[in-house]
Amino acid sequence: SLLPCTMASGGDKVIFQKLSRSNGNIDQMALQEVVQNIKALHLTESGDEKVLKKRLKVHKRKAILSELDPKDIPSNVGWECNPFGLDYLVVIDLEATCLDPNPRDYIHEVIEFPALLYNVSTLRVDDEFHSLCRPTSQPKLSEFCMSLTGISQAEVDKAETFEQVFMRFEGWLQKHNLMSKHNFAIVCDGMWDLAFCLYPQCVLCKMEFPSYAKKWINIRTLFSNFYKVKKCNLDGMLEHLGLKFKGRPHSGLDDARNIVTILSQLVTDGCVLKYNAFLPSTHIEEKAKQKL
């Protein structure tokens, strides 16, 4: 969206008006005309009407702004898609112990820890980290949990504890210079993985919660805000993009790989990478300490 022209200088007003007309023209297009434009410009053709119109709007906006001297582009147009200078995105999707239903004070323990290293420059996954974890507070998995995640009791029984796995995970981050040289952000589908799973797990293990995980990119919110659609789960986001889930739902690794698919299309379509989720430490800490 564009800021009101009344807040802009004379030159800026002309730019805003031109961008606004371009967006308005696309809004008035029938789907068939949008598809024809998308094909002519050799853009990705999959997606529903809202996705395709957004894709075309961003392309037209870039074309309009590319004709200008960079210093003449208003700062509030949102030309920069990576304002935080992120080199990598670490996509995480945790699986944890669970019951059906979960008691109100139930503390989830991580049983699967996948992380994908997504290179923002190449739009590719450079590496994967994956490990199962052995729960210690509630070592026996429920039948519901095993059915949901596909993880067996025997698999977690022979796995390392969360503390051991997390130490290896941070070593993996360091191996890729993410704790020093490269700027990175975590990407999750929602609030649950970090705020309601990783944080209570760290409290349970009397571990310090990592500072880099206190804010992250919630892809569900990012997707909804960018394409102007209602918030939805992985299947819903993939459906908007004209794609289908690959793998096993509630496999943390497969979920993470599908998040990367969605993330890649967002970046390709010109979505601005920005933090939009933050750890609500006050009530989370109270919840987590109920089991200590």
N, C-alpha and C positions, 0 to 999 in steps of 0.2 A: 504494500500500500504506500501511497505517496502523501507527504505532508501537505497541508493546505497551501495553495499558491500565495495566499495573503501573507504568509510568513516568510516568503522568499523575496530576493532582489529581482530586479527587472529581467536580467539574463536567466536567473534561475526559474522564473515564472514560465519563460518560453520552453525551457527544458521539461519542466513538470507538465505543462500543457501537452507537449508532444508525446510524452510517455503516457499520459492519461488518455489521450486520443487513441494511441496504439492499443492500450488495454481495453478500452471501450469497444473498439472495432472487433477485437478478438472475442469479447463477451457476447457480441451480437451474431457471431458466426454460428452456423449450424455445424453439427458434428462432422458431417461429410466434408465441409470446407476446411475445417480445422485439420482433419486427417490429410487432405490434399496438400495443405501448407507444410505439415510435418514431413510428409514424404518428399516434397520438393526440396526441403532444407536438409534432408538426410538425417533427421533426428530420430530418436527411438520411437517406434510406432506403437508399442504396447502401452496400454493404460486406458482408464475410463475417461469420460469427457472432461472432468475437472482436472485430472492429471495432464491430459494433452493440452488443454488451454493454458495451464500454468507453464508448461514446458515451452509453448510457443511465445507466451508473454515474456518470459525471461530471455529467450533468444532474441526477440525483437528489441527488448530493452538494451541488451548488450550491443546490438548492431547500432542503435541510436547513439549510445554513449561512446562507442568506439570511434565515432566521427568527430568527437570533441577533444580538445586539449584536456588531459587529466586534471589540470589545475582549475578548469572551468566546471568540473562536475561537482554538483552540490554534495556535501558530506553526508546528508541524510537520504540520499538516493539508495544507499545500500549496494554500492558497486563491488565492495570487497566481500568475497564469499568466505574468507578465512581470517577474520579480524584478529583472532588470538594467535595467528601464526602457528597453528598446530601442524606438526610434522607427521604425527601418527595418532590413530584412534585405537584404543584397546577395547574390543567388544567382549563383554562378559555376560554370560547367562547361567546363573547358578541353579542347581537342583538341590533340594534339601529334604530332610525327614518331614513327614506330614501324616496327619490322620484325616479321617472323613466322618464328621467335620473336625476342624482343629479347635481345641479348647481355647477360650479367650486369652489365657496367659501362656499359650504354647510358644516355646522357643524352638525355632527351626535350626537344625544343625546341617551344615553343608555336606553333601555327599558326592557332588560332582562339581568340579571347578574347571571350566573351559575359558580360554581367553585367546582371541584372534588379534594379531597385530596388523592393522590396516594402514597401508601407506597412502597418505592423502595425495601425494604427488603422482603416484603411478596408478592409484585406484585399485590396488591389488593387496592381497594378504601376503605379508612377507614371512610370517611364522605362526604356528599354533602352539599353545600350551594347553595340556589337558591332563587331568588327574582325578581319580575318585578319592574320596575322603572317608575315613572310618569314624563314625559318630561315637562319642564316648559317654555323653550324658544319657543318651537314649540309644544304646547300641543296636537294639533289635528294630529292624524296619517293619512297618505295618504292611499288610497285604496290599492295601490301597496304594501306599508309596511305591512298592515294587511294581505294581501293575501300571501306575501312572508314568514312572520314569524308565521302566525297563531295566532297572538296576537290581541285582540280586543280593541277598544277604551274604552269600559266599564272596561276592566281589568286594563289598565294603569291609568284610572281616579281614581280608588280606591287604587292604589299602593302608596308606599312611594316615596319620591323624591330620586334622586341619592345620595344626601348627606347623607340621613338617611340610605339608603341601604349600602353605602360604609362604614359607621361607623359600621354597624352590621357585614359586611364582615371582617373588621379588628379585631373586637371582636372575630369572628370565628377563625381567624388566631391565635390570642392570646390564645384562649381556647385550641388550639392544640399545644401551645408552639412554634409556628413557628416564632415568633418575638423575641425569646430568646434562648430556649434550642436546638431546632432542626434547621438544615441547610436545606433550601429549595430553589427551583427555580420555576418560572412560566413557563408553557408550553402553547403555542398557535399555531394555524395553520396559520402561516404567520406573517406579520408585522401589519396588520390592527387593530387588537383588542386593542393593547396597544398604538401603535404610532399614529394611525389615528382615534381612538375612545376614549379610556380612557384618553389620554393626553389632547386632546381638551376639553373633558368633565370636567376635573379637572380645566382647565383654565377658562372655562365658569362659573364654580361654585366658582371660586376664591379659590380653594383648592390646597394645596401643593401636587405635584405629588409624590407618594411613591418611595423611593430610591430602594426598592426591585423589582420595575417594570421597571427599566431603562435598564435592560438586562434580556434576557429570552432565552428559548429554542424554536426555530422555528422548529416544527416537520416536516414541509414540506421540509425544507432544510436538516434536520437531516436524514430523510428518503431517500431523493435523493442521498446524499453523501454516505450513508452507503450501500445501495443496488445498487448504480451506475445506477440509472434510472433518467429519466427526471422529473423535478418538476411537481407535479400534485396535484389536490384537494383531499378532503377526499375520494370521490368515487374512484378516481384513485389509491390512496394508498391502499385502501381496496381491490380493484381488483387485484393489484399486490400480495396481501397476500392471494388471493383466498377467500375473504370474501365479504359480502354485507353490505351496510349501514342499521343499525337498527334504526327505529323510523322515525321522521319527519325531512326532511332536513330544515335547517334554524330555527329549534328549538334550541336555544342555549344549553339547557340541553342535548338534544339528540346528537347534534354535539360534545359536550364535552365528552359524553360517548363513542362515536365512536373514538374520538382522543385517549382516554384511551386504547381502544382495539388495536389500532395501536402502541401506546407507549409500551404496555405490550409485544407485539411481538418483537419490536426493542430491548427492554431490555433483553428478553429471548434469542434473537439471538446474544447478545454480543455487541450491539451498545454502543459506549462511550457517556456518558451523559455529554455534554459540552454546554456552552453558545455560541450561534451563531447569536444572534440578539441583537441590541443595539438601544436605543432611539436616533434618529437623531434630537436633541433638537433644533437646529438652525432654520431649515425650518419649523418644526412642530409648534414651538412657533409663528412664523410669521403667519402661516395658521390659528391657533386657535384664534389669537387675531383679526382677520378680523371681527368677529361677536360681539366683545365686545364694 
